[in-house]
Amino acid sequence: MRVGFAIFKYFPHGGIQRDLLKIVGECLKRGHEVRILAGEWQGPMLEGCDVQVLDTPALTNHQRYRRFHDAVCGYLDMNPVDLLVGMNKMPGIDVYFAGDTCYAEKALHQRGWWYRHTARYRHFSAYERAVFAPGVRTRIFTIADSERAVYQTHYGTPDERFIALPPGIEKDRIAPTETAEIKADLRSEFELGEEELLLLFVGSGFRKKGLDRVLAAMHALPQELASRTHLFVLGADNSRPFERQARRLGLVDRVRFLAGRDDVPRFLFSADALVLPAYDEAAGMIILEAMFAGLPSLITENCGFAHYQRSAGAGLITPLPFSQSCFNQQLETLLTSPEHEAWCQAGLAQARRQEFFQMAEVAVDHLERFAAEREVHA
């Protein structure tokens, strides 16, 4: 099978990008030929597959997307594949990996009326419609099935085109027997005392994932608790607006921006709690990673993987509509509750469920079936 993957922007540590690597790795393991078409590529190239960076400069992001799509079509005319998997929404793909939330829903409920009259809106709504409209044949891989109903509300997409995938968590996120030593080493490295508490915020897209809400909640903590609570921010994004917010709130000495990192597990094993008060989060892989590391979390109800935490009882969930005062109180509870150890153990127990690690295998099983069906029809 020759399978192509189209992704507008590849960078290390991104959630969709990590999922792409898992699926590509499984394809290569099974002997399939893989081509990746990217509009932008950061980090080392992948071994074993053909990576084509299609440079498509433009003044605006939506113009770049359109030119990237045109370049993908032109490349595939000369170098055809059996299946094209889109990691972003665009016309003409055979499979869409739904790692993003519904654009139409965000435009309707998170933007003003004027936004729906912009060129940006016309572009992205058209590209989403090209994937989800009832008459389209694109199959849709969902990693958080809660989004299915949202898309169907806007587009009426038939049920049979949605295929739910299990999560694909790396097993190095499971807490090892030497967790105590890892925690001691990291806290020594960053000069954190025994009485100091460490909050963790992980993810690219600081605004989308609610970093401003975390900083506001830290500022609202009781003085004694606030004075010994630290926040480490791991992720690739522009930190300057949030550094300014931290300065305004008097948090500059207790917030560290550590960029994207390859050693996220050691931070998961060493922190006291994870925070993810997202405005918009299709899945939230870090929620499961924290559970398997024995790290309680405070997350918002709209995270796609929130139901896993709820069923496990591995932390706290902020209801919608979001209330900053409610989140502030829950953060204090998260850091001081006697239930902390019970939340840790509840998360650790979930790591025994093998289905949490099988996303790539299930995805490639389906891709092989799609390719075989196409060959029969041909």
Residue pairs with C-beta under 8 A, 6 or more apart in sequence:
1 27
1 32
1 33
1 82
1 83
1 367
1 368
1 371
2 32
2 33
2 35
2 80
2 81
2 82
2 83
3 27
3 32
3 33
3 34
3 35
3 81
3 82
3 83
3 84
3 85
3 367
3 371
4 34
4 35
4 36
4 37
4 76
4 81
4 83
4 84
4 85
5 20
5 23
5 24
5 34
5 35
5 36
5 37
5 84
5 85
5 86
5 87
6 36
6 37
6 38
6 68
6 72
6 84
6 85
6 86
6 87
6 88
6 90
6 93
7 16
7 17
7 20
7 36
7 37
7 38
7 39
7 87
7 88
8 38
8 39
8 40
8 64
8 65
8 68
8 87
8 88
9 38
9 39
9 40
9 42
10 17
10 20
10 36
10 38
10 40
10 41
10 42
10 43
11 17
11 40
11 42
11 43
11 204
11 236
11 260
12 42
12 43
12 236
12 260
12 262
13 204
13 235
13 236
13 260
13 261
13 262
13 264
14 204
14 236
15 99
15 203
15 204
15 283
15 285
16 87
16 97
16 99
16 100
18 285
19 87
19 97
19 99
19 143
19 168
19 359
20 36
20 87
20 97
21 46
22 168
22 359
22 360
23 85
23 97
23 359
23 360
23 363
23 364
24 34
24 36
24 46
24 49
25 360
26 360
26 361
26 363
26 364
27 34
27 364
27 367
28 34
28 48
28 49
30 364
30 368
32 364
33 49
33 50
34 48
34 49
34 50
35 49
35 50
35 51
35 52
35 79
35 81
36 46
36 49
36 50
36 51
36 52
37 52
37 54
37 71
37 72
37 75
37 76
38 51
38 52
38 53
38 54
39 53
39 54
39 55
39 56
39 64
39 65
39 68
39 71
40 53
41 51
41 53
45 51
52 75
54 68
54 71
54 72
54 75
56 64
56 67
56 68
56 70
56 71
57 64
57 67
58 64
58 66
58 67
60 119
60 120
61 120
62 119
62 120
62 123
62 124
63 123
65 88
65 90
65 123
65 124
65 127
66 123
69 90
69 91
69 92
69 127
72 84
72 90
73 92
76 84
82 371
82 374
82 375
83 94
83 95
83 367
83 370
83 371
83 374
84 92
84 93
84 94
84 95
85 93
85 94
85 95
85 96
85 97
85 367
86 93
86 95
86 96
86 97
86 131
86 138
87 97
87 99
88 100
89 96
89 100
89 103
89 124
89 127
89 128
89 130
89 131
90 127
90 130
90 131
91 127
91 130
91 131
92 130
93 131
93 138
94 137
94 138
94 139
94 370
95 138
95 139
95 140
95 141
95 366
95 367
95 370
96 131
96 138
96 139
96 140
96 141
97 141
97 143
97 363
98 140
98 141
98 142
98 143
98 147
98 282
99 143
99 282
99 283
100 282
101 147
101 150
101 280
101 281
101 282
102 128
102 147
102 150
102 151
102 154
103 124
103 125
103 128
104 125
104 128
104 154
104 155
105 150
105 153
105 154
106 280
107 115
107 116
107 121
107 124
107 125
108 116
110 279
110 280
115 121
128 155
129 155
130 136
131 138
131 140
132 138
132 140
132 151
132 154
132 155
132 157
133 155
133 157
134 155
134 156
134 157
134 158
137 161
138 161
139 161
139 163
139 366
139 370
140 151
140 157
140 161
140 162
140 163
141 163
141 165
141 363
141 366
142 148
142 162
142 163
142 164
142 165
143 165
143 167
143 168
143 282
143 283
143 304
143 359
144 282
144 283
144 284
144 304
144 305
145 162
145 164
146 304
146 307
147 282
147 304
148 159
148 162
151 157
152 159
163 366
165 359
165 362
165 363
166 355
166 356
166 357
166 358
166 359
166 362
167 283
167 285
167 288
167 305
167 308
167 355
167 356
167 357
167 359
168 285
168 357
168 358
168 359
168 360
169 285
169 288
169 289
169 292
169 356
169 357
170 289
170 357
171 357
172 265
173 265
173 268
173 288
173 289
173 292
173 293
174 292
174 293
174 351
175 269
175 292
175 293
175 294
175 348
175 351
176 182
176 269
179 269
179 294
182 266
182 269
182 270
183 269
183 270
185 266
186 266
186 267
186 269
186 270
187 193
187 196
187 198
187 270
190 232
190 256
192 198
192 230
193 228
195 228
196 228
196 229
196 230
197 225
197 228
197 229
197 230
197 272
197 273
197 335
198 230
198 231
198 232
198 270
198 271
198 272
198 273
199 214
199 218
199 229
199 230
199 231
199 232
199 271
199 272
199 273
199 274
199 275
199 335
200 231
200 232
200 234
200 267
200 268
200 271
200 273
200 274
200 275
200 290
200 295
201 209
201 211
201 214
201 231
201 232
201 233
201 234
201 235
201 274
201 275
201 276
202 234
202 235
202 264
202 267
202 268
202 274
202 276
202 286
203 209
203 234
203 235
203 276
203 286
204 235
204 236
204 237
204 260
205 235
205 237
206 212
206 233
206 235
206 237
206 238
206 239
206 242
207 237
207 241
207 279
208 278
208 279
208 280
208 281
209 235
209 276
209 277
209 278
209 279
209 281
210 275
210 276
210 277
210 278
210 279
210 300
211 233
211 242
212 242
212 245
213 277
213 322
213 324
213 327
214 231
214 275
214 277
214 331
215 231
215 242
215 245
215 246
215 249
215 251
215 255
216 249
216 324
216 328
217 275
217 277
217 324
217 327
217 328
217 331
218 226
218 229
218 231
218 249
218 251
218 254
218 255
218 331
219 226
219 249
219 250
219 251
220 328
220 331
221 229
221 328
221 331
221 332
221 335
222 332
225 332
225 335
225 336
226 254
229 254
229 335
230 254
230 255
230 256
231 251
231 254
231 255
231 256
231 275
232 256
232 258
232 267
232 271
233 239
233 242
233 255
233 256
233 257
233 258
234 258
234 259
234 260
234 261
234 264
234 267
235 259
235 260
236 259
236 260
239 257
242 257
243 252
243 255
243 257
246 252
246 255
261 267
264 289
265 289
265 293
268 274
268 289
268 290
268 293
268 295
269 293
269 294
269 295
271 295
272 295
272 335
272 340
273 295
273 296
273 297
273 298
273 315
273 334
273 335
274 286
274 287
274 290
274 295
274 296
274 297
274 298
274 299
274 315
275 297
275 298
275 299
275 331
275 334
276 284
276 286
276 287
276 297
276 298
276 299
276 300
276 303
277 298
277 299
277 300
277 318
277 322
277 327
278 284
278 299
278 300
278 302
278 303
279 302
280 302
281 300
281 302
281 303
281 304
282 304
283 303
283 304
283 305
284 299
284 303
284 304
284 305
284 306
285 305
287 297
287 299
287 303
287 305
287 306
287 308
287 309
288 305
288 308
288 350
288 356
290 296
290 297
290 314
290 315
290 347
291 297
291 308
291 309
291 312
291 314
291 346
291 347
291 348
291 350
291 351
292 347
292 348
292 350
292 351
292 356
293 347
294 344
294 345
294 347
294 348
295 344
295 347
296 314
296 315
296 316
296 334
296 340
296 343
296 344
296 347
297 309
297 314
297 315
297 316
298 315
298 316
298 317
298 318
298 327
298 330
298 331
298 334
299 306
299 309
299 315
299 316
299 317
299 318
300 306
300 317
300 318
300 320
300 322
301 317
301 318
301 319
301 320
302 320
306 317
308 350
309 315
309 317
309 347
310 317
312 346
312 347
312 349
312 350
313 342
313 343
313 346
314 343
314 344
314 346
314 347
314 350
315 334
315 343
315 347
316 330
316 333
316 334
318 326
318 327
318 330
319 326
334 340
337 343
350 356
